[in-house]
């Protein structure tokens, strides 16, 4: 049975965690959401956040039922919430590399289509069928915007927000400049950008191969730690009985905090730092500014 004291401690721990989150938000800053319809990346982030919250709540409930420790429940909830970050690094890296490869292939397809003296408005829909699975949906949205007679620079800017990728910003910026200025040389620029994307893909592949061992170490250490804790709790509850006291809960906070710092450090070693995006539609051009551009 879960006593009222344990429930009160669990609720108090949740309130403390929320207070810490609000404190960090006040220090770092929390940007208000953009006006208008949510972008594709925002919708995906909201769906992912909802799934992570459900997993975290389920993990917290399981930890509380097994151990009857509020601190363990809080640690289990945090572990469930960040499980994808701890265990999904390889899948995330593969997804980013697949998207980068699809972006390079799409750039080459667009370059070859433009070589037939076709404008961007006609070339982009023609490349939809040849696009990779990672770009199918964003390109489909771009094609739909062009069919509704949305100006090409605005549609491309929203396309950049949908992709939310630094490498894509370089390519889309070249397309936006060409759409506004209608100058020559776009085929050569796209060829150079596709070569650069291929080279970046090769570099990322080499880096990813060296970081697989770090991710595997994180997973092994975390799995062994959870196995020992759950094994002792289920098979020898008397051995871990001192942790049920208030002093034991404080000791668990120190222990779990130490492990969390170690996991965060190892996870940071396995991350791939990418430059920040420079192409956003937060400040779109006004009609007067667009009218001043060369025809």
N, C-alpha and C positions, 0 to 999 in steps of 0.2 A: 504493500500500500504506500502511496505517496502522501506524506503528511502535509499539513497546511504550511509548516515551516519551510519545507522544500519548495512548495509552489511559490511561496512568498520570496524565497531566495532566487528562484528562477526568474520571476517577474522583475525583481530588483536588478538581476544581472542584465536582463534585456533592456531595462531603462538606462542602466549605466552605459551599455554598448551604444544605445541610441544617442545618449548625451555626448559620448566620445565622437560619434559620427558627425553630429551637428557642430561640435567644436572644430573638428578638422575641416568641415565645409566652410565655417566662418573664417578660418585662418587661410586656407588655400583659395577659397572663392568658389562660388557655385554659379555658373553662367545661366541666366534665364533661358528657357526654350525659345527657339525662333518662332515667329508668328507664321501662320499659314499651315498648310497640310503637312503632316509629318513625312520626312523623307524615307526612302527605302532602308537606309542604314539605321535610322532611328527606330523604325518598326521592328527590325530584326533585333536590335538591342533590347527593346522592351519585351519581346517574346523570350529572349534568352534570360533576362532578369527575372521574369516570372517563373521560368523553369528552375532557375537556381534558388529562388526563394522557397519553392515547394520542396526541392531536394534538401535544402538546409533545415526546414521545419521537420521533415521526416527523419533526418539524421538526428536532430536534437531530441525528438520524441523517443526514438529507439535507444539512444544513449541514456536518457533519463529512466526508461523502463528497465534497462539492464543493470545500470550502476546505482540508480537512485541518487546521483550526485548532480546538483545543479551546475557546478562548474564543468563537469563532463558533458552535460547537455548543451551548455553554451559552446564548448569546444567542438562538439559534434555538429552543431548547427553551422558554425563557421567553416568547419571542414567540408560539410556538404555544400555550402554556398560557393566555396572556392575550389571544389573538387575538379572542375573543368580546367582551372588554371594549373593545378598540380599534376593532373593526369592527362590533360588534353593538349599539352604543348606540342607533341609530335603531330597530332591531327591538325592543329591550327597552322603549324608550319607547312605541312603538306598542302593545306587549303590555300595558303598564301602563295606558295610556289605554283600551284595549279592555276590560280588566278593570274599570276604574272606570265605564265606560259601562254594562257589563253589571250591575254592582252597583247603579247608579242605577235601571236598568230593573227589576231584580228587587225593589228596595225599593218602587217604585211599584206593581208587580204584587202584592206582599204587602200593601201599604196598601189597594188596591182589593179584595183578597180578604177582608181583615179587615172591610171595610165591610159585608159581608154577614152580620155577627154570627157569624163563624166563629172558633173558637179558634186559637191559634198551632199546636197539634199537628195540626190539620186544614188550616190555611192553607198551611203550608210545603210539604207534599207536593203541594198543588194548584198551586204555582207552579213546579214542576220542569220541566214541558214548555215553559213560556214563558221559562225562563232562558236567558241567552246562553251561547255555547260556552265562554267563559272561566270560567264558574261551574258548568257542567254537572256536572263530577266532584265538586267539593266539596259541592254541594247534594245530589247522589246519595248521598254518604256520610252526610250529615246525615239524609236521609230513611231510610236503612237503620238508623241508630242509633235513630231514633224508632220504627221498626217493631219493634225488639228491646226496646222498653219502657225504654230508657235515659232517665233524667230529662232534661227539656228543658233546664234550665240547663247541665248537664254536656255535653249534645250540642252546644249552641250554643257553649260554650267551646272544644270540639274543632274546631268549624266555624271559629271565629276563627283557631285555629292553622293549619288547613288553608289558609285564605286568606292569612294572614300579610301583612295590609295595614292601614295606619293608618286609612284611611277606612272600611274594613269594621269595625274595632273600635268606631267610634262607633255604627254601626247595630246591631251585635250586642250591644253593651252595653245599648242601649235594649230589645232583645228579651229579654235576660236579666233585666233589672229587671222587666219586665212579666210574665215567666214566674214570677218569685219572688213578686211583690207582687200581681199580677192587678189592677192599677189601670186606670182609664179613660185615654183620651187617647192611646193608642198610634197611632191612625191619624194624628192631627195631628203627632205626633213624627216618624213615618216620612215624612210629606209634607215636613216641614221638612228632614229629613236628605237626602231625594232631591233637593230644590232645592239644598242645599249641595253635594252631589256633582256636580250638573250645573254649578254655578258653578266648582268646582275643576277639572272637566274642561275648561271653557272657558279658564281661566287656564293650565293645563298646555299646552293647544294653542298658545296664543300664545307661551309660553316655548319650546316645542319648535321652533316655526318659526324663532325667532331663533338657536337652537343648531345647526341643521343645517349652517350654514356652518363652524362650529368643527369639527364632526365630519368634514366633507369636507376641511378643511385637514389634519387629522391623517392621514387616509387618503392624501392626495396626497403629503405629506411622507414618510410611511413607505414608500409604494410607490416613490417616486423613490430613496430611500436604498437600499432593497433592490435595485432595478434596477441602480444604479451599482456596488454591491458585487459582486453576482453577475456583472454584465457584465465588470468588470475581472478578476475571478477566472477566468472561463472564456475570455475573449478575449486577455487580456494578463497571464498569470501571472507573467512576469518583473517587471512593474511592482509587483506586490504581494508579491513574494518576501521583502522585508525583514520582513513581518509574520509570517513563519514562524519567526523567531528568538524566543528568550525575551523580549528587549526589545520586539520587535514585538507579542508577545502582551500584554505589559503596556500598551503603547500602545493596543491594541484595547480593553482593559478600560476605559481612560479614555474612549475615543471612544464605545464602546457605552453606558457609564454616563451620559455627557453627553446622548446622544440619548434614553436611557430617561427621564432626569429631564425633558427637554423634552416627551416624549410624555405622561408622567404629568401634567405641568402642564396641557397642552392638554386631556387627557381629563378632568381635574378641572373645567375650565371648562365642559365639556359635560354634566356630571352635574346631576341634579335632586335636591336635598336634600329629603328628606321627614322629618317627625317620627318619633321612635321609637314603637314600639307600646307601649300601656299595658295591653292585655288579653291575659293569658297564663294558661295552666292549669298553671304550674309549682307553684303552691301551691293545690291544689283544696280546697274546703271539706270539713270532716269531717262525719260524720253528725250529731254533736251540734250543730255550728254551723248546719247546714241545718235542724235541728228547731226552732231558736230563731227562724227567720224567720216572719213573719206568714203565716197560711194564705191 
